[in-house]
Amino acid sequence: MNSTTASPVIRLSGVAKDFGSTRALNGVELVVERGEVVVLLGLSGSGKSTLLRHLDGLELPTAGTVEVLGQDIPGLAPRELRRFRGRVAMIFQQFELVPSLTVLENVLTGALSRLRGPRLGLWAYPKALKIAALTHLDRVGLLEKAYQRADQLSGGQQQRVAIARALMQRPEILLADEPVASLDPESSEQVMRLIREIAADHGLTVVCSLHQVDLALGWGDRIVGLRHGQVVLDTPTAGLSKERAMEIYGRVSTSTAELDAIESELKESRLTMEAEASVGASRLTVGGTR
Ligand SMILES: Nc1ncnc2c1ncn2[C@@H]1O[C@H](COP(=O)(O)OP(=O)(O)OP(=O)(O)O)[C@@H](O)[C@H]1O
């Protein structure tokens, strides 16, 4: 696990969250570095959304510390919290667009945290922001839909609008809560690829909850597995086979001891792979010098 890193953008320590008698998060330790693309993987109710909501201050912990972009989130005054939220964008399973507004207006609302007062209608936004919104729409491949009502678009298109809206915030962190759970496989692939490309273009740190193992494997740099509000797995996706991941995922409801055993097995197999790779490399070098 990444416990000692130079400049993490997210650092959670001993985080617990109770909703009445339900403990949604339990002793969560998580460190994410700038530019990392992390998948939160877990069954329904494992605490993925609650964890994401702590990262932009929508929830405050019952215990523990939440530090994001160098800020102690629970310690922020309401005004500081609002300013902080402008640096973290979020996209959701249900897109959360305003259905009766045009696509362009929906994208523009992403800039509201940087503007004073409400904006009603396109005319109320500065020209530079309209140009930025159209540029982002072009980036997500929907420029020609700018003046259509948002509810006339397909689910995949609506999620791409939500991504363009998130970019209007000029965020440093992008949080995505099950962004493709309502989409068909083809649109899911498209949206996930887009998030990855945009994260690279803008140097974003991404934390994304998913429940599809295939997508998680082919997509993130790192998988963090949650079970009953606890981090039970934290591993790079490189070298993790679908079979092993499915096994872990299928056994997420097993005991912590079993999961510990699976995780150490995974670590061992990674070490073996690395050792084999380095032996292979040295053989190649020796072969090359003959
Ligand atoms: N506002 C709330 N009030 C009461 N209980 C809550 C609240 N939010 C979450 N919970 C509870 O906390 C636990 C974790 O929920 P959470 O939504 O974080 O899980 P999840 O992994 O995101 O699930 P899903 O994939 O179904 O969205 C669940 O038992 C849930 O019922």
Residues whose N, C-alpha, C, O or C-beta is under 5 A from the ligand:
A	BS01	LIG	F19 T22 A24 L43 S44 G45 S46 G47 K48 S49 T50
